[in-house]
């Protein structure tokens, strides 16, 4: 199919997460953007338009993942831009914000330029770099926000490392205010975490494993929210996992602070019991919490206190995961299974499909001032065709990521992405049968 050919996707169930509207309709794609949206009817098309019959499948904007580790540079044995983007396309993710804690870290405009060139050559979805908040991820000196933004950075954070020094965080927020830049912090105090490896509580005690208290998250989150109030900075807590964190964010928003937060698909759909017999694939940061905490997180997402869902895609190799639980590395695959796992909430009646897709597309787009995540003329033609009820069993051997450490391995899920479009081009089609 020629790149310039118009495409009409007809007979679809349109779900617009930006407006919450849902219904039958068709969409016309032209020159990589949405040219027309017709609710209840097919768009008027001329000759030479390639028609795709959606056959009643859900047509929605592509997902935007604010947190994924893509390996380059320095950890290509875990993931590459090529393998990570193919996994993303299979999961309906059309835009990835890659973590800055690479080797070397993304703390220099030259590294951003390198990533952008590599992405153009190797990635089949959009890849946006987040830049390091501090030089060398050392937590002592903030990076050159202006130069990094000019080079293409979309946000600032130290990846899986929390910024411990409150004075540095305060300076970073004041500095970021000059550019209206978004600061993202991994809220887990390393001192309070200590030697913990899973959620603190009865289950950890029975397993004989040191626990991570919820205060490791809430103490740092409270600090950051207070600093955000004082400085007026745009602040995003990358992942929260407990009910007290929800209360803190809710109060900060009510006070008018410019704060948002996200949740990992792992904490949204799994709990500490999924660790089972020391399953290292379920060792993540923040740790899987109790079922009560998980339900509080689900309710906060439905309420709108939690803004976005992230995959927290963090592939690990066999050597770091095939270890005793306490010694295994944190991290799990997430980008390919994020959408079907999240659809569990819709299937359970805990959330509507438009609300769920908003947390996966339109709200992340709003945080980064992107044009995607909505059905509107001129918006990028980054779309997915989804069969939300199609069942399948996750088989790690079939996952497109270079690593295979999925916490959903052998899980029964519903929701298969049939087709993924990026810039109006088909970049992924599910294998039939």
QUILIN-V796553 format. One record per residue. N is the residue number from 1. PSI is psi in whole degrees, 0 to 359 (* if undefined). D_LAST is the distance of its C-alpha to the last C-alpha in Angstrom with 1 decimal. Layout:
n=N psi=PSI d_last=D_LAST
n=N psi=PSI d_last=D_LAST
//
This chain:
n=1 psi=132 d_last=23.8
n=2 psi=145 d_last=27.3
n=3 psi=328 d_last=28.1
n=4 psi=357 d_last=30.7
n=5 psi=134 d_last=28.6
n=6 psi=146 d_last=28.6
n=7 psi=131 d_last=25.3
n=8 psi=117 d_last=25.2
n=9 psi=111 d_last=22.5
n=10 psi=165 d_last=23.1
n=11 psi=46 d_last=22.2
n=12 psi=159 d_last=21.4
n=13 psi=99 d_last=22.6
n=14 psi=134 d_last=24.9
n=15 psi=111 d_last=25.9
n=16 psi=102 d_last=29.0
n=17 psi=336 d_last=29.9
n=18 psi=327 d_last=33.2
n=19 psi=345 d_last=34.5
n=20 psi=3 d_last=32.4
n=21 psi=144 d_last=31.7
n=22 psi=133 d_last=28.6
n=23 psi=174 d_last=27.8
n=24 psi=149 d_last=26.3
n=25 psi=186 d_last=26.9
n=26 psi=158 d_last=26.2
n=27 psi=138 d_last=26.9
n=28 psi=127 d_last=28.4
n=29 psi=135 d_last=28.0
n=30 psi=129 d_last=30.8
n=31 psi=40 d_last=32.0
n=32 psi=5 d_last=29.8
n=33 psi=168 d_last=31.0
n=34 psi=119 d_last=30.5
n=35 psi=328 d_last=32.8
n=36 psi=146 d_last=32.5
n=37 psi=125 d_last=31.1
n=38 psi=115 d_last=31.4
n=39 psi=125 d_last=30.9
n=40 psi=358 d_last=30.2
n=41 psi=167 d_last=30.2
n=42 psi=142 d_last=28.8
n=43 psi=149 d_last=31.0
n=44 psi=123 d_last=33.3
n=45 psi=151 d_last=32.0
n=46 psi=194 d_last=33.7
n=47 psi=155 d_last=32.7
n=48 psi=7 d_last=30.4
n=49 psi=128 d_last=28.2
n=50 psi=119 d_last=24.5
n=51 psi=133 d_last=22.9
n=52 psi=119 d_last=19.5
n=53 psi=113 d_last=18.6
n=54 psi=344 d_last=17.4
n=55 psi=39 d_last=16.9
n=56 psi=2 d_last=18.7
n=57 psi=160 d_last=16.9
n=58 psi=129 d_last=19.4
n=59 psi=120 d_last=21.0
n=60 psi=160 d_last=23.2
n=61 psi=148 d_last=25.2
n=62 psi=153 d_last=23.7
n=63 psi=151 d_last=24.8
n=64 psi=114 d_last=27.9
n=65 psi=117 d_last=28.3
n=66 psi=358 d_last=32.0
n=67 psi=104 d_last=31.8
n=68 psi=140 d_last=29.8
n=69 psi=120 d_last=31.1
n=70 psi=7 d_last=29.8
n=71 psi=327 d_last=32.0
n=72 psi=136 d_last=34.0
n=73 psi=157 d_last=36.8
n=74 psi=341 d_last=37.6
n=75 psi=44 d_last=34.6
n=76 psi=340 d_last=32.0
n=77 psi=339 d_last=31.2
n=78 psi=316 d_last=29.7
n=79 psi=156 d_last=27.9
n=80 psi=167 d_last=28.4
n=81 psi=326 d_last=28.1
n=82 psi=308 d_last=25.3
n=83 psi=321 d_last=23.1
n=84 psi=321 d_last=24.1
n=85 psi=326 d_last=23.3
n=86 psi=321 d_last=19.8
n=87 psi=320 d_last=19.2
n=88 psi=313 d_last=21.0
n=89 psi=321 d_last=18.9
n=90 psi=334 d_last=15.6
n=91 psi=5 d_last=17.6
n=92 psi=9 d_last=19.0
n=93 psi=120 d_last=22.4
n=94 psi=347 d_last=24.1
n=95 psi=129 d_last=27.6
n=96 psi=133 d_last=28.6
n=97 psi=113 d_last=32.2
n=98 psi=145 d_last=32.7
n=99 psi=150 d_last=35.2
n=100 psi=353 d_last=38.6
n=101 psi=62 d_last=39.2
n=102 psi=190 d_last=38.3
n=103 psi=100 d_last=40.7
n=104 psi=161 d_last=42.7
n=105 psi=162 d_last=42.1
n=106 psi=76 d_last=41.6
n=107 psi=14 d_last=45.3
n=108 psi=140 d_last=46.3
n=109 psi=329 d_last=45.5
n=110 psi=325 d_last=45.0
n=111 psi=323 d_last=42.0
n=112 psi=317 d_last=40.5
n=113 psi=318 d_last=41.0
n=114 psi=313 d_last=39.3
n=115 psi=318 d_last=36.2
n=116 psi=319 d_last=36.1
n=117 psi=318 d_last=36.3
n=118 psi=320 d_last=33.7
n=119 psi=320 d_last=31.3
n=120 psi=325 d_last=31.9
n=121 psi=326 d_last=31.1
n=122 psi=332 d_last=28.2
n=123 psi=144 d_last=26.6
n=124 psi=358 d_last=24.0
n=125 psi=173 d_last=25.0
n=126 psi=132 d_last=28.6
n=127 psi=122 d_last=30.5
n=128 psi=130 d_last=33.8
n=129 psi=134 d_last=36.3
n=130 psi=143 d_last=38.2
n=131 psi=158 d_last=41.5
n=132 psi=142 d_last=43.5
n=133 psi=324 d_last=46.1
n=134 psi=151 d_last=48.6
n=135 psi=129 d_last=49.4
n=136 psi=12 d_last=47.7
n=137 psi=26 d_last=46.2
n=138 psi=349 d_last=49.5
n=139 psi=18 d_last=50.4
n=140 psi=319 d_last=53.8
n=141 psi=127 d_last=53.8
n=142 psi=154 d_last=51.7
n=143 psi=174 d_last=50.0
n=144 psi=89 d_last=51.0
n=145 psi=314 d_last=49.0
n=146 psi=313 d_last=50.2
n=147 psi=321 d_last=49.4
n=148 psi=321 d_last=45.9
n=149 psi=317 d_last=45.1
n=150 psi=326 d_last=46.4
n=151 psi=340 d_last=44.1
n=152 psi=4 d_last=41.0
n=153 psi=144 d_last=40.8
n=154 psi=345 d_last=39.5
n=155 psi=173 d_last=40.8
n=156 psi=133 d_last=42.8
n=157 psi=171 d_last=42.2
n=158 psi=29 d_last=42.5
n=159 psi=234 d_last=38.8
n=160 psi=357 d_last=38.7
n=161 psi=128 d_last=42.5
n=162 psi=143 d_last=44.5
n=163 psi=108 d_last=47.6
n=164 psi=324 d_last=50.3
n=165 psi=114 d_last=53.5
n=166 psi=329 d_last=54.3
n=167 psi=318 d_last=56.8
n=168 psi=319 d_last=54.2
n=169 psi=317 d_last=51.7
n=170 psi=315 d_last=54.5
n=171 psi=320 d_last=55.4
n=172 psi=319 d_last=51.8
n=173 psi=319 d_last=51.5
n=174 psi=315 d_last=54.8
n=175 psi=317 d_last=53.8
n=176 psi=330 d_last=50.4
n=177 psi=333 d_last=52.1
n=178 psi=337 d_last=53.7
n=179 psi=1 d_last=50.3
n=180 psi=38 d_last=48.5
n=181 psi=153 d_last=46.1
n=182 psi=126 d_last=43.6
n=183 psi=129 d_last=44.2
n=184 psi=127 d_last=41.4
n=185 psi=139 d_last=42.5
n=186 psi=106 d_last=40.8
n=187 psi=83 d_last=42.9
n=188 psi=106 d_last=43.5
n=189 psi=118 d_last=47.1
n=190 psi=331 d_last=47.1
n=191 psi=319 d_last=50.5
n=192 psi=330 d_last=49.4
n=193 psi=318 d_last=46.2
n=194 psi=230 d_last=48.3
n=195 psi=11 d_last=46.7
n=196 psi=149 d_last=44.2
n=197 psi=347 d_last=40.6
n=198 psi=177 d_last=39.2
n=199 psi=133 d_last=40.3
n=200 psi=133 d_last=43.8
n=201 psi=191 d_last=44.3
n=202 psi=319 d_last=44.4
n=203 psi=316 d_last=40.9
n=204 psi=320 d_last=42.0
n=205 psi=316 d_last=45.3
n=206 psi=330 d_last=43.7
n=207 psi=350 d_last=41.5
n=208 psi=31 d_last=44.7
n=209 psi=141 d_last=43.3
n=210 psi=139 d_last=45.3
n=211 psi=159 d_last=44.2
n=212 psi=115 d_last=43.8
n=213 psi=153 d_last=45.8
n=214 psi=336 d_last=44.6
n=215 psi=337 d_last=47.8
n=216 psi=330 d_last=46.4
n=217 psi=313 d_last=44.3
n=218 psi=327 d_last=46.7
n=219 psi=314 d_last=49.8
n=220 psi=323 d_last=48.4
n=221 psi=316 d_last=46.6
n=222 psi=317 d_last=50.0
n=223 psi=311 d_last=51.7
n=224 psi=319 d_last=49.3
n=225 psi=321 d_last=49.5
n=226 psi=319 d_last=53.3
n=227 psi=323 d_last=53.4
n=228 psi=319 d_last=51.0
n=229 psi=315 d_last=53.3
n=230 psi=326 d_last=56.4
n=231 psi=342 d_last=55.1
n=232 psi=16 d_last=53.0
n=233 psi=158 d_last=50.2
n=234 psi=118 d_last=46.5
n=235 psi=139 d_last=45.0
n=236 psi=118 d_last=41.5
n=237 psi=115 d_last=40.9
n=238 psi=317 d_last=37.6
n=239 psi=125 d_last=36.5
n=240 psi=160 d_last=38.3
n=241 psi=2 d_last=37.5
n=242 psi=161 d_last=40.3
n=243 psi=322 d_last=42.1
n=244 psi=325 d_last=45.3
n=245 psi=321 d_last=43.7
n=246 psi=314 d_last=42.4
n=247 psi=320 d_last=46.0
n=248 psi=315 d_last=47.3
n=249 psi=319 d_last=44.9
n=250 psi=314 d_last=45.6
n=251 psi=320 d_last=49.3
n=252 psi=319 d_last=49.1
n=253 psi=319 d_last=47.3
n=254 psi=330 d_last=49.8
n=255 psi=356 d_last=52.5
n=256 psi=8 d_last=51.2
n=257 psi=148 d_last=50.0
n=258 psi=67 d_last=47.4
n=259 psi=148 d_last=44.9
n=260 psi=171 d_last=41.2
n=261 psi=162 d_last=38.9
n=262 psi=174 d_last=35.3
n=263 psi=141 d_last=33.4
n=264 psi=147 d_last=30.8
n=265 psi=333 d_last=27.4
n=266 psi=310 d_last=28.5
n=267 psi=338 d_last=31.7
n=268 psi=329 d_last=30.1
n=269 psi=352 d_last=27.5
n=270 psi=160 d_last=28.9
n=271 psi=179 d_last=32.4
n=272 psi=335 d_last=34.6
n=273 psi=338 d_last=33.5
n=274 psi=345 d_last=30.1
n=275 psi=326 d_last=32.2
n=276 psi=231 d_last=32.5
n=277 psi=65 d_last=33.7
n=278 psi=46 d_last=34.5
n=279 psi=106 d_last=30.9
n=280 psi=340 d_last=31.8
n=281 psi=342 d_last=28.4
n=282 psi=14 d_last=30.0
n=283 psi=107 d_last=33.2
n=284 psi=170 d_last=33.4
n=285 psi=121 d_last=36.2
n=286 psi=157 d_last=37.1
n=287 psi=158 d_last=36.4
n=288 psi=131 d_last=34.4
n=289 psi=189 d_last=36.9
n=290 psi=166 d_last=37.6
n=291 psi=324 d_last=35.6
n=292 psi=318 d_last=38.5
n=293 psi=319 d_last=38.4
n=294 psi=316 d_last=34.7
n=295 psi=325 d_last=35.3
n=296 psi=323 d_last=38.2
n=297 psi=316 d_last=35.9
n=298 psi=314 d_last=33.4
n=299 psi=322 d_last=36.3
n=300 psi=325 d_last=37.7
n=301 psi=316 d_last=34.5
n=302 psi=325 d_last=34.5
n=303 psi=332 d_last=38.2
n=304 psi=1 d_last=37.9
n=305 psi=316 d_last=40.0
n=306 psi=129 d_last=37.1
n=307 psi=317 d_last=36.0
n=308 psi=157 d_last=32.8
n=309 psi=134 d_last=29.9
n=310 psi=156 d_last=29.4
n=311 psi=334 d_last=26.8
n=312 psi=43 d_last=29.7
n=313 psi=113 d_last=27.4
n=314 psi=75 d_last=29.6
n=315 psi=141 d_last=27.9
n=316 psi=151 d_last=30.2
n=317 psi=174 d_last=30.2
n=318 psi=321 d_last=30.4
n=319 psi=330 d_last=34.1
n=320 psi=345 d_last=34.7
n=321 psi=328 d_last=32.2
n=322 psi=63 d_last=32.7
n=323 psi=165 d_last=36.2
n=324 psi=146 d_last=38.1
n=325 psi=315 d_last=37.2
n=326 psi=335 d_last=40.5
n=327 psi=347 d_last=40.2
n=328 psi=152 d_last=36.5
n=329 psi=149 d_last=35.9
n=330 psi=151 d_last=34.8
n=331 psi=148 d_last=31.5
n=332 psi=159 d_last=27.7
n=333 psi=152 d_last=24.5
n=334 psi=337 d_last=23.8
n=335 psi=328 d_last=22.6
n=336 psi=333 d_last=18.8
n=337 psi=2 d_last=18.9
n=338 psi=310 d_last=21.9
n=339 psi=307 d_last=20.4
n=340 psi=326 d_last=18.1
n=341 psi=318 d_last=21.1
n=342 psi=330 d_last=23.5
n=343 psi=346 d_last=21.7
n=344 psi=325 d_last=22.9
n=345 psi=323 d_last=26.3
n=346 psi=316 d_last=25.1
n=347 psi=332 d_last=23.4
n=348 psi=359 d_last=26.7
n=349 psi=17 d_last=28.8
n=350 psi=349 d_last=30.6
n=351 psi=149 d_last=29.9
n=352 psi=158 d_last=28.7
n=353 psi=316 d_last=25.8
n=354 psi=321 d_last=28.2
n=355 psi=319 d_last=30.4
n=356 psi=313 d_last=27.7
n=357 psi=333 d_last=26.5
n=358 psi=318 d_last=30.2
n=359 psi=344 d_last=30.6
n=360 psi=349 d_last=27.6
n=361 psi=292 d_last=28.6
n=362 psi=322 d_last=31.8
n=363 psi=316 d_last=34.1
n=364 psi=322 d_last=33.3
n=365 psi=320 d_last=33.8
n=366 psi=321 d_last=37.2
n=367 psi=325 d_last=38.3
n=368 psi=6 d_last=37.9
n=369 psi=42 d_last=39.0
n=370 psi=156 d_last=35.8
n=371 psi=350 d_last=35.0
n=372 psi=189 d_last=31.4
n=373 psi=18 d_last=29.9
n=374 psi=160 d_last=30.9
n=375 psi=104 d_last=30.5
n=376 psi=142 d_last=33.6
n=377 psi=132 d_last=34.8
n=378 psi=343 d_last=35.3
n=379 psi=151 d_last=32.9
n=380 psi=144 d_last=30.5
n=381 psi=57 d_last=27.3
n=382 psi=102 d_last=25.3
n=383 psi=162 d_last=22.6
n=384 psi=144 d_last=19.2
n=385 psi=121 d_last=16.8
n=386 psi=133 d_last=15.8
n=387 psi=98 d_last=13.9
n=388 psi=348 d_last=16.5
n=389 psi=0 d_last=15.4
n=390 psi=123 d_last=11.8
n=391 psi=153 d_last=12.1
n=392 psi=163 d_last=11.2
n=393 psi=127 d_last=13.5
n=394 psi=126 d_last=15.1
n=395 psi=110 d_last=15.1
n=396 psi=333 d_last=18.0
n=397 psi=338 d_last=17.0
n=398 psi=355 d_last=14.1
n=399 psi=145 d_last=16.4
n=400 psi=349 d_last=17.7
n=401 psi=153 d_last=21.3
n=402 psi=320 d_last=23.7
n=403 psi=169 d_last=24.7
n=404 psi=15 d_last=22.7
n=405 psi=76 d_last=25.0
n=406 psi=129 d_last=23.0
n=407 psi=348 d_last=24.7
n=408 psi=12 d_last=21.4
n=409 psi=128 d_last=20.1
n=410 psi=7 d_last=18.5
n=411 psi=147 d_last=19.0
n=412 psi=116 d_last=17.0
n=413 psi=164 d_last=16.5
n=414 psi=136 d_last=15.4
n=415 psi=102 d_last=14.8
n=416 psi=127 d_last=12.2
n=417 psi=117 d_last=13.7
n=418 psi=319 d_last=11.7
n=419 psi=140 d_last=14.6
n=420 psi=129 d_last=17.9
n=421 psi=135 d_last=21.0
n=422 psi=119 d_last=24.2
n=423 psi=33 d_last=27.2
n=424 psi=358 d_last=25.4
n=425 psi=141 d_last=23.2
n=426 psi=118 d_last=19.4
n=427 psi=348 d_last=19.2
n=428 psi=137 d_last=15.6
n=429 psi=130 d_last=12.3
n=430 psi=146 d_last=9.2
n=431 psi=127 d_last=6.4
n=432 psi=140 d_last=3.7
n=433 psi=* d_last=0.0
//
